[in-house]
């Protein structure tokens, strides 16, 4: 069980695409990112509590014993690798060109993510719930849907316990040991 506290913070991550390009406009790309996030969860032993995939960014709430930099490396690294490989294999040269950057010492030609990811430690359950609500309402605020439950690439249905048969990504909310509230 994961307990949200000063000793075991949850992490609120926002990763924005390079130049805010709407890389995740199409369903296939959002599904690809969900698959990559699930792979990162499994590879790094992360607990994924909430998420939303927007056209040019995503938000996550996760729990782990790993350092924040390691979480980012798994989450952004795997998702970046999967998306860029998909674009290469599919011959999406114009999309790749938009992600091209000057090749540095790491030999990468393309950069999916802005190099300033936002990661905040969450040590309070009330703040955690506020962040989860913010994540779930993001598609509504952006005008993508009128009802958050209808946005496919969000964890809101997991939180409301009304999951669809083919949810793109399942959550680990049941792994949270709540001190002051029940989910």
C-alpha positions as CSV (number, residue, x, y, z in Angstrom):
1,X,0.0,0.0,0.0
2,X,1.1,3.5,-0.8
3,X,0.7,6.2,1.8
4,X,0.8,9.9,0.7
5,X,3.1,11.7,3.2
6,X,6.2,13.8,3.6
7,X,8.2,10.5,3.7
8,X,6.5,9.0,0.7
9,X,5.3,11.8,-1.6
10,X,3.3,11.2,-4.7
11,X,4.6,12.9,-7.9
12,X,2.5,15.2,-10.1
13,X,4.2,15.3,-13.5
14,X,3.4,17.5,-16.5
15,X,5.3,16.7,-19.7
16,X,4.8,19.1,-22.6
17,X,5.7,18.3,-26.2
18,X,8.6,20.1,-27.9
19,X,7.3,23.4,-29.2
20,X,3.9,22.4,-27.9
21,X,3.3,20.5,-31.1
22,X,-0.1,18.6,-30.9
23,X,1.5,15.2,-31.3
24,X,-1.3,13.5,-29.5
25,X,-4.2,14.8,-31.6
26,X,-5.2,11.4,-33.0
27,X,-6.5,8.5,-31.0
28,X,-3.8,6.2,-32.2
29,X,-1.1,8.5,-30.7
30,X,-2.9,8.8,-27.4
31,X,-3.3,5.0,-27.2
32,X,0.5,4.7,-28.0
33,X,1.3,7.0,-25.1
34,X,-1.0,5.0,-22.8
35,X,0.8,1.8,-23.8
36,X,4.2,3.5,-23.2
37,X,3.1,4.7,-19.7
38,X,2.0,1.2,-18.8
39,X,5.4,-0.1,-20.0
40,X,7.1,2.6,-17.8
41,X,4.9,1.6,-14.9
42,X,5.9,-2.0,-15.2
43,X,9.6,-1.4,-15.9
44,X,10.1,1.0,-13.1
45,X,7.6,-0.4,-10.6
46,X,5.6,2.8,-10.6
47,X,2.1,3.1,-9.2
48,X,-0.1,5.2,-11.6
49,X,-2.9,7.0,-9.8
50,X,-4.3,9.5,-12.3
51,X,-3.6,10.6,-15.8
52,X,-4.8,12.6,-18.8
53,X,-3.3,12.7,-22.3
54,X,-4.0,16.0,-24.0
55,X,-3.0,17.0,-27.6
56,X,0.3,18.5,-26.6
57,X,1.0,17.3,-23.0
58,X,0.1,14.9,-20.3
59,X,-0.4,15.0,-16.6
60,X,0.3,12.1,-14.2
61,X,0.0,11.4,-10.5
62,X,2.2,8.5,-9.5
63,X,3.8,6.8,-6.5
64,X,7.2,5.2,-6.3
65,X,10.2,4.8,-4.1
66,X,12.4,6.0,-7.0
67,X,13.9,9.4,-7.2
68,X,12.0,12.0,-9.2
69,X,14.7,12.1,-11.9
70,X,14.4,8.3,-12.4
71,X,10.6,8.6,-12.7
72,X,10.9,11.2,-15.4
73,X,13.5,9.1,-17.2
74,X,11.2,6.1,-17.4
75,X,8.0,8.0,-18.2
76,X,9.4,10.5,-20.7
77,X,12.1,8.2,-22.1
78,X,9.9,5.2,-22.9
79,X,7.0,7.4,-24.3
80,X,9.5,9.4,-26.4
81,X,11.1,6.3,-27.8
82,X,7.8,4.6,-28.6
83,X,6.4,7.7,-30.4
84,X,9.5,8.5,-32.4
85,X,9.8,4.8,-33.5
86,X,6.2,4.8,-34.5
87,X,6.7,8.0,-36.6
88,X,9.9,6.5,-38.2
89,X,8.3,3.2,-39.0
90,X,5.2,4.8,-40.4
91,X,7.1,7.2,-42.6
92,X,5.8,10.3,-40.9
93,X,8.8,12.4,-42.1
94,X,7.1,15.8,-41.8
95,X,6.2,15.0,-38.2
96,X,9.7,13.9,-37.4
97,X,11.1,17.0,-39.1
98,X,9.1,19.1,-36.6
99,X,10.7,17.2,-33.7
100,X,14.2,17.4,-35.2
101,X,16.9,19.2,-33.1
102,X,20.6,19.7,-33.5
103,X,22.3,16.4,-32.7
104,X,24.3,16.7,-29.5
105,X,26.6,14.4,-27.5
106,X,23.7,12.0,-26.8
107,X,23.3,11.4,-30.5
108,X,19.5,11.9,-30.5
109,X,18.1,13.6,-33.6
110,X,14.6,14.1,-32.4
111,X,13.1,15.4,-29.2
112,X,9.5,14.7,-28.3
113,X,9.5,16.5,-25.0
114,X,10.3,20.0,-23.9
115,X,13.4,19.7,-21.8
116,X,11.8,21.4,-18.8
117,X,9.4,18.8,-17.4
118,X,7.4,19.9,-14.4
119,X,7.4,17.5,-11.4
120,X,6.0,18.4,-8.0
121,X,6.0,16.4,-4.8
122,X,2.6,15.9,-3.3
123,X,2.7,15.2,0.5
124,X,-0.9,16.0,1.4
125,X,-4.0,14.0,0.6
126,X,-6.1,17.0,0.0
127,X,-3.6,18.4,-2.5
128,X,-3.4,15.0,-4.1
129,X,-7.2,15.0,-4.6
130,X,-7.1,18.6,-6.0
131,X,-4.4,17.5,-8.6
132,X,-6.5,14.4,-9.5
133,X,-9.6,16.6,-10.1
134,X,-7.5,19.1,-12.1
135,X,-6.2,16.2,-14.3
136,X,-9.7,14.9,-14.8
137,X,-11.2,18.2,-15.7
138,X,-8.4,19.2,-18.1
139,X,-10.3,18.0,-21.3
140,X,-13.4,19.9,-20.2
141,X,-11.4,23.2,-19.6
142,X,-9.7,22.7,-23.0
143,X,-13.1,22.4,-24.7
144,X,-12.4,18.8,-25.9
145,X,-15.5,17.4,-24.2
146,X,-18.4,18.7,-22.1
147,X,-18.4,15.8,-19.6
148,X,-15.0,14.6,-18.3
149,X,-16.2,10.9,-18.2
150,X,-16.5,10.9,-22.0
151,X,-12.9,11.7,-22.6
152,X,-11.3,8.4,-23.3
153,X,-7.7,9.1,-22.3
154,X,-8.2,10.0,-18.7
155,X,-8.4,8.1,-15.4
156,X,-11.7,9.6,-14.3
157,X,-13.7,6.4,-15.0
158,X,-11.3,4.4,-12.8
159,X,-11.8,6.9,-10.0
160,X,-15.6,6.8,-10.4
161,X,-15.6,3.0,-10.7
162,X,-17.4,3.1,-14.0
163,X,-14.6,1.7,-16.2
164,X,-15.2,0.7,-19.8
165,X,-14.2,-2.8,-21.0
166,X,-11.4,-1.4,-23.1
167,X,-9.9,1.3,-20.8
168,X,-6.6,2.5,-22.4
169,X,-4.8,2.5,-19.0
170,X,-5.9,1.2,-15.6
171,X,-5.0,2.9,-12.4
172,X,-3.5,1.8,-9.0
173,X,-5.9,3.9,-6.9
174,X,-6.7,0.8,-4.8
175,X,-3.1,0.8,-3.7
176,X,-3.4,4.1,-1.8
177,X,-3.8,3.9,2.0
178,X,-5.9,6.9,2.8
179,X,-5.5,8.5,6.2
180,X,-8.1,11.3,6.1
181,X,-10.5,10.3,3.3
182,X,-11.7,7.4,1.2
183,X,-11.5,7.5,-2.6
